[in-house]
């Protein structure tokens, strides 16, 4: 029996089963991002593939549960496109890298998923200025401190990295200090030139620290350095020598002069003490140790002591102390305290002196000469002679300078036989002092005439 056969075409449709998970091209992606990147910046766009078809191949992107809360705040993922964008702010100094774990899930039932990591390297930008701080500081520096003395220690740190974190510090060049690097990010402030407190008692130093970023960021630190005093200056009197004029008959204890001295040092180094170091005049004067006021210890008499010298020493209170000295030339000034003294004519017997004169004496006849002395000096001893009283004013005259008494005219018979002259001698002091002499003349014809002279003094 012959075999018979037939054919038929059968179309088999294979329905997709979700047997393929989404697939990333890499398990780890690495990207770099500036820390200054603004929010919304694209970090990366991921693209996962799924060999399935239809809904089984549709992929949704999301942050997996493996991400920390902080990382979730930093980024946002577009579930459809796979774009990862910056949502927060980056800070290289807080976190230099971070990892985002992304999950790609298909829409199959049951769904399948795949993960990848995005490693983000944060690139540093120069957004931190150097932080300058004092690690040690001297409260004051002595003005005699040697060159090289350390005044202060400071550090300068920069949180940035690389070139952005490299710091250099400097101070103005005109100051007597220098800034020297010791170890990394540490500097020493040293004395570079000699200090003088009397010229400058303190310095305000501005330390400027700059990083090497582009553009560089700088920080300034102000340091005040006080220069303390040492006793390097001796007291100085305001003059090389002094002259004190003192009127005689002064009151004991009165101030006759005052000395001043300067010491450019300060504090105890400028506290001065005055002393008299020539013992010869210690009985004449005393000096106030603090004020330098010189007082008289006695009442001076010009006629006994006309001048003397005081040697004064001024010493400061520094350790060791410094001193200087000066001479005060004290000149006693004359006071008109002595009246003139008539020395001629002097009485021979009591208050009477006998003299003779001819009645026939002619005009210009020298009758007598009155002489006087005065123990004062200068104008106080300059004497003048005057006729104070006379029986006949027109009969006799006297020279103001020499005291010579002359007849003005001849003696006439009508003139009184007894003539009385009162001569006054005055000095030129203020007030003026004087002395007088009274001369009584008997005028007679003949060869001799007797005269009586009486003396008196008026003060």
C-alpha positions, 0 to 999 in steps of 0.5 A, a space after each residue: 500500500 503506498 504511503 501517503 503524506 501531507 504538509 502544513 505550515 505552523 507559525 510559532 510566536 515566542 512571547 517574551 518573558 522577562 528573563 533579562 535584567 537591565 545591563 549597564 555598560 560598566 559597573 563603575 563610572 568615574 567622573 570629576 566635578 569642580 567643587 564650585 559647580 552650581 546646582 543643576 550641573 549634569 554629573 553624568 547620563 547613564 544608559 542601561 540596556 535590556 535585551 527583553 522587549 516591550 515593558 520588560 525592556 522599559 527601564 527606570 533609574 533611581 537612587 538605590 537604598 545603598 546611598 547615604 542620606 547625605 549623598 541623597 541630598 547631593 544629587 537627583 536622578 531623572 528616572 526616565 533619562 538616567 541623567 544625574 544632576 547636582 542638587 546640593 553644594 560640594 565642598 572639597 574640604 569636607 569630602 573629596 570623593 563620593 559614590 552614588 549607587 544607581 539602580 536600573 529597574 525594568 517594568 517586567 513582572 516580576 521586575 528585574 534590576 541592576 546596579 552601578 556605582 558612579 564615583 565622583 571626584 571633587 576637584 578643589 577650587 581656591 575658595 579658602 583664604 589662609 587661616 592665620 593664628 598666633 601660637 606664641 607672642 611676647 607681651 613686650 620686647 626689651 629695647 636692648 634685645 639682640 638681633 634674632 630674638 623671637 618676638 612671635 610664632 604664628 601658623 598659616 593653614 589653608 584648607 585647599 589642596 595643592 597649589 591652592 593650599 600653599 601659603 607664603 607670609 610677609 610683613 612690610 620691609 621698613 620695619 625692624 623685624 623679619 618673618 622667617 619660615 621655620 617648619 611647614 606653614 609656621 613662621 617666626 617673627 624676629 628682630 632684624 634691627 636694633 630697637 629704641 623705645 625712645 624713638 618708637 615705643 611700639 609697632 603695629 605689624 600687619 602680617 599678610 599671608 597669601 596662597 598660590 591659587 589663581 587668583 590668590 586669596 589673602 589673609 591679614 593678621 595685625 600684631 602689636 609689639 610693645 617695646 619695653 624700656 631699659 635704662 639706657 639714657 642718663 638724665 639731662 639738664 636743660 642747660 650746660 650751666 646755670 646762673 641764679 641771681 639772689 638778692 641779699 637779705 633773702 628770707 631763710 627757706 625761700 626758693 632761690 632757684 629751680 632745676 629741671 632735668 629730662 630723662 627720655 626713659 620711662 617709669 622707674 628709669 625716668 624717676 629722678 633724684 637731685 642731690 648737692 655733692 659739694 659739702 662746702 655749700 651745704 650750709 648755704 642751700 638745700 635741694 628738694 630731691 624730687 622737684 629740684 627746687 633749691 632753697 636758701 639755708 641762710 640770709 646772704 649778705 652781699 658785703 660778705 659773700 658775693 657768689 658761690 657755686 653749687 654742684 648738683 647731681 641728678 640720678 635716675 632710679 634705674 638699675 644700674 642708675 645713670 647720672 649727670 651733674 651741673 654747676 649752678 653759679 649763685 650770684 648775690 645781688 646787692 641791696 641798698 642796705 648800707 647808708 653812706 658813711 662820712 669819713 672826712 671831716 672827722 671831729 677831733 674833740 667830741 663833735 667839734 673840728 676847728 678850721 680857719 678861713 680869711 674873711 677876705 677869701 675870694 670867690 672860688 676859695 676851697 673851704 673844705 672837702 667832704 668825703 664819704 664811703 658806701 659798703 654797697 656796690 654799683 648804683 647803691 654805692 654811687 654817691 652825690 653831695 648836696 647843700 641841704 641847708 645854708 645860712 646864705 644859699 648864695 655864699 657856698 656851693 658843693 661839687 656833687 661828685 667830689 664833695 668839695 665846698 667852694 665860695 661862690 662870692 666874697 664874704 661881705 660885711 653884711 653877711 652873718 658872722 656865723 655861717 651854718 652849712 648842712 651837707 647831705 650825702 646820698 647814694 643812688 639806690 632805690 630807695 636812696 639812703 643818706 648821711 649828713 654833716 653840719 658845718 658851723 663857720 664863724 667869719 671874722 676879720 683877721 688871719 684865722 677864723 675858728 670853725 666847729 664841725 658836728 656830725 650826724 647821720 640820717 638813714 
